[in-house]
């Protein structure tokens, strides 16, 4: 099977909302006094969560190692230092913290900036990495810690932080430090898992970032989970179709792209990728039928070049040699 990079250039059109987020530049949310939500379970503590003592300025590698090892990834804080620690800043930025898990076959997901999302992940058995600021807006003291539980009766959170395996924090104290840190939090996921508090757009962005370096099998697991949870999201089907395409399962890829196109007939990525899959399957006439329906308006779509390139190859396949399409071309989807 011949794969063309241009043919799949249209698979995702996301913008990573957190790509430019730095520890010293965070969005401020309206302050809410810190109390555990009324609907929280009485108590949750993920006592099996590992602990790594944090050296000065290197709380990022230790906290991230905690999440990765909890997800059964094989790593240590020492192994993560060259991956996420920036000596010039004496710390780690969120963008590196989000990117690093992909090197270990894991997805990273930045939670919504509310306490309920943290509570939901803990209740689902998943530790949460948070960014605190113990200083002032003009003189911040950033610190990463891992939340492993809470006690509603005492209104306290339980953390792995610093050099102590178990710390209890009053909910209000926790919320003040977390609020001053921009209310940033993340979880680490094995392929096939979705966060308890997941937003489909944010999860699909995380899965798209993960797909770029993941194996086709892991990528398929990530998008299969999205298809199961959000079957009406066309991008979930496009993602799974691309994983199938990379694995050489062209008929499966075509079916997934076709499903995305039925959900959203105006999705150029789904249309382009379906046409490319049909071309590779020896069905150029069906592929051209799909692409003839595309009309570009001004300003031009960012996917226009990819669609026109696919159409050029489809037309070349039809004109260079007479093509008799196999009967399966009419029954693929």
C-alpha positions in Angstrom: 0.0 0.0 0.0 1.4 3.4 -1.0 0.7 6.1 1.6 1.0 9.8 0.7 1.6 12.3 3.4 -0.4 14.9 1.6 -3.4 12.6 1.4 -3.8 12.5 5.1 -2.8 16.1 5.8 -6.4 17.0 6.4 -7.0 14.5 9.2 -7.1 17.1 12.1 -7.7 20.8 12.2 -7.4 21.4 16.0 -5.7 24.2 17.8 -4.0 23.1 21.0 -5.4 25.6 23.5 -2.6 25.0 26.0 0.3 25.1 23.6 1.5 28.5 24.7 0.7 28.3 28.3 3.6 29.0 30.6 4.0 28.8 34.3 4.4 32.5 34.5 1.4 33.3 32.3 -1.8 31.8 33.4 -5.5 32.7 33.1 -7.1 34.0 36.2 -10.5 32.7 37.1 -13.0 34.4 39.5 -12.1 33.3 43.0 -14.3 30.8 44.7 -13.8 30.1 48.5 -12.3 26.7 48.8 -14.7 24.0 50.1 -15.2 20.5 48.9 -18.3 20.3 46.7 -21.5 19.2 48.5 -21.9 16.2 46.2 -18.4 14.8 46.9 -18.1 11.3 48.3 -17.4 11.3 52.1 -13.7 10.3 51.6 -11.4 9.2 48.8 -7.7 8.3 49.2 -5.6 6.6 46.5 -3.1 5.2 48.9 -1.4 3.0 46.3 -0.2 6.1 44.4 3.6 6.1 44.4 5.7 8.8 46.1 8.9 10.4 44.9 10.6 12.9 47.2 11.1 16.2 45.4 14.5 17.9 45.2 14.8 21.6 45.1 13.3 23.1 41.8 12.5 19.6 40.5 9.0 19.1 41.7 7.9 18.8 38.1 9.8 15.5 37.3 8.8 14.0 40.6 5.1 14.9 40.3 4.9 13.7 36.7 6.7 10.5 37.6 4.0 9.9 40.2 1.3 10.0 37.6 3.1 8.0 35.0 4.1 5.2 37.4 0.5 5.2 38.8 -0.5 4.5 35.2 2.0 1.6 35.0 4.5 3.4 32.9 8.1 2.6 33.6 10.0 5.7 34.6 11.6 7.7 37.4 12.0 11.4 38.3 15.7 11.2 37.2 14.6 10.0 33.8 12.2 12.9 33.4 14.6 15.7 34.4 16.1 16.1 30.9 12.5 15.8 29.4 10.7 18.5 31.5 13.1 20.4 33.7 14.4 23.7 32.4 17.5 24.8 34.3 17.3 28.4 33.1 13.8 28.6 34.7 14.6 26.3 37.6 11.4 24.5 36.9 9.0 22.9 34.4 6.5 24.6 32.1 3.0 23.1 31.6 3.6 22.5 27.9 6.5 20.1 28.7 4.5 18.4 31.4 1.7 17.8 28.9 4.0 16.6 26.2 6.2 14.2 28.2 3.7 11.4 28.9 3.5 10.8 25.1 7.1 9.5 25.2 5.8 6.7 27.5 2.8 5.7 25.5 0.4 7.8 27.6 -2.1 10.6 26.9 -2.1 13.8 28.9 -5.2 15.8 29.6 -5.5 19.2 31.1 -8.6 19.4 33.3 -11.2 22.2 33.3 -10.3 24.9 35.8 -12.8 23.9 38.4 -12.7 21.9 41.6 -15.4 19.5 40.4 -13.1 18.1 37.7 -10.4 17.3 40.2 -13.0 15.6 42.5 -14.4 13.6 39.6 -11.0 12.2 38.6 -10.1 11.3 42.2 -13.5 9.5 42.6 -12.6 7.6 39.4 -9.4 6.4 40.9 -7.0 8.7 39.1 -4.5 11.0 40.9 -4.4 14.6 39.7 -1.3 16.8 39.2 -1.8 20.4 40.1 0.2 23.6 39.9 0.3 25.8 43.0 1.6 29.3 43.5 2.8 30.0 47.1 4.0 33.5 46.3 2.5 36.7 45.0 1.5 37.7 41.5 4.6 39.8 41.0 6.9 37.2 42.9 5.5 33.7 42.3 6.7 30.5 43.9 5.5 27.7 41.6 5.1 24.2 42.8 3.7 21.0 41.3 2.0 18.5 43.6 -0.2 15.4 43.2 -3.7 15.2 44.7 -4.5 11.7 45.8 -7.7 12.2 47.8 -9.9 14.2 50.1 -11.9 13.9 53.3 -15.3 15.7 53.1 -15.8 15.4 56.9 -12.7 17.5 57.6 -12.9 19.5 54.4 -9.3 18.6 53.5 -7.3 17.4 50.5 -4.6 14.7 50.6 -1.4 15.3 48.6 1.9 13.8 47.6 4.1 16.8 47.7 7.7 18.0 48.5 9.5 15.5 50.8 6.4 14.2 52.5 4.5 11.1 51.2 1.2 12.3 52.7 0.1 15.8 53.4 -3.3 17.1 54.4 -4.4 20.5 53.3 -7.4 22.5 54.3 -9.6 22.9 51.2 -9.5 26.7 51.4 -5.7 26.7 51.7 -5.5 24.3 48.7 -7.8 26.5 46.7 -5.9 29.7 47.4 -2.6 28.2 46.2 -4.3 26.5 43.2 -6.2 29.6 42.2 -3.0 31.7 42.3 -1.4 29.0 40.1 -4.2 29.5 37.4 -6.2 26.5 38.5 -4.1 24.3 36.2 -4.4 20.5 36.6 -3.7 17.4 34.5 -4.2 13.7 34.5 -2.3 10.9 32.6 -4.3 8.3 30.7 -3.5 4.9 29.3 -4.7 4.5 25.6 -8.3 3.5 25.7 -9.1 5.6 28.8 -11.1 8.8 28.9 -11.1 11.2 31.8 -14.2 11.1 34.1 -14.6 14.9 33.5 -13.7 14.9 29.8 -14.8 17.6 27.4 -14.9 15.9 23.9 -13.1 18.7 22.1 -10.3 18.8 24.7 -10.0 15.0 24.7 -9.9 14.8 21.0 -7.1 17.4 20.9 -5.1 15.4 23.4 -5.7 12.2 21.3 -4.6 14.0 18.2 -1.4 15.2 19.8 -0.9 11.6 21.1 -1.5 10.1 17.7 1.4 11.9 16.1 4.0 9.7 17.9 1.9 6.7 19.0 1.7 3.3 17.5 -1.3 2.6 15.3 -2.7 0.2 17.9 -2.4 2.7 20.7 -3.8 5.5 18.6 -6.8 3.3 17.7 -7.4 2.6 21.3 -7.4 6.3 22.1 -9.9 7.1 19.4 -12.0 4.0 19.8 -12.6 5.2 23.4 -13.7 8.6 21.9 -16.1 6.9 19.4 -17.6 4.8 22.2 -18.1 7.8 24.5 -19.0 10.5 21.9 -20.4 8.6 18.8 -21.9 11.8 17.3 -18.4 13.5 17.2 -17.1 13.3 13.6 -13.5 14.0 14.6 -13.5 10.9 16.8 -14.3 8.8 13.7 -11.7 10.6 11.6 -9.1 9.9 14.3 -10.0 6.2 14.4 -10.0 6.1 10.7 -6.5 7.5 10.5 -5.3 5.0 13.0 -6.8 2.2 10.9 -5.2 3.7 7.8 -1.8 3.8 9.4 -2.2 0.2 10.3 -3.0 -0.7 6.7 -6.7 -1.5 7.4 -8.0 0.5 4.5 -11.5 -0.8 4.4 -12.0 -0.1 8.1 -10.5 3.4 7.6 -12.9 4.1 4.8 -15.9 3.0 6.9 -14.8 5.3 9.8 -14.3 8.3 7.4 -17.6 7.6 5.8 -19.3 7.6 9.3 -17.7 11.0 10.0 -19.0 12.3 6.7 -22.5 11.1 7.4 -22.4 13.0 10.7 -21.0 16.1 9.1 -21.3 16.2 5.3 -19.3 19.5 5.3 -16.2 18.0 6.9 -13.5 18.4 4.4 -11.0 16.3 6.4 -13.4 13.3 6.4 -14.1 13.7 2.7 -10.5 14.0 1.7 -9.4 11.1 3.8 -12.2 8.9 2.6 -11.3 9.7 -1.0 -7.7 8.9 -0.4 -8.7 5.5 1.2 -10.9 4.7 -1.7 -8.1 5.5 -4.1 -5.7 3.2 -2.3 -8.4 0.5 -2.3 -8.6 0.7 -6.1 -11.9 2.7 -6.2 -10.8 6.0 -7.9 -14.3 6.6 -9.5 -16.0 6.6 -6.2 -13.2 8.8 -4.8 -13.6 11.4 -7.6 -17.4 11.4 -7.0 -16.7 12.5 -3.5 -14.2 15.2 -4.4 -16.3 16.7 -7.3 -18.8 17.8 -4.7 -16.2 20.1 -3.0 -16.6 23.8 -3.7 -14.1 26.2 -2.1 -15.3 29.6 -1.0 -13.2 32.7 -0.4 -11.2 32.9 1.7 -9.8 29.5 0.8 -10.1 26.6 3.2 -6.8 25.6 4.9 -7.5 22.1 3.7 -7.9 23.2 0.0 -4.3 22.2 -1.0 -4.7 18.7 0.5 -8.1 18.1 -1.2 -6.8 19.4 -4.6 -3.7 17.2 -4.3 -5.8 14.1 -3.6 -8.1 15.0 -6.5 -5.1 15.3 -8.8 -3.9 11.8 -7.9 -7.4 10.4 -8.3 -7.8 11.9 -11.8 -4.4 10.6 -12.7 -5.4 7.1 -11.7 -8.5 7.3 -13.9 -6.8 8.7 -17.0 -3.5 6.9 -17.1 -5.0 3.4 -17.3 -8.6 2.3 -17.8 -9.9 1.3 -14.4 -12.4 -1.4 -13.7 -13.4 -1.0 -10.1 -13.9 -4.1 -8.0 -17.4 -4.8 -6.9 -16.5 -4.2 -3.3 -16.1 -0.5 -4.1 -19.9 -0.2 -4.0 -20.3 -2.0 -0.7 -17.5 -0.5 1.5 -20.0 1.7 3.3 
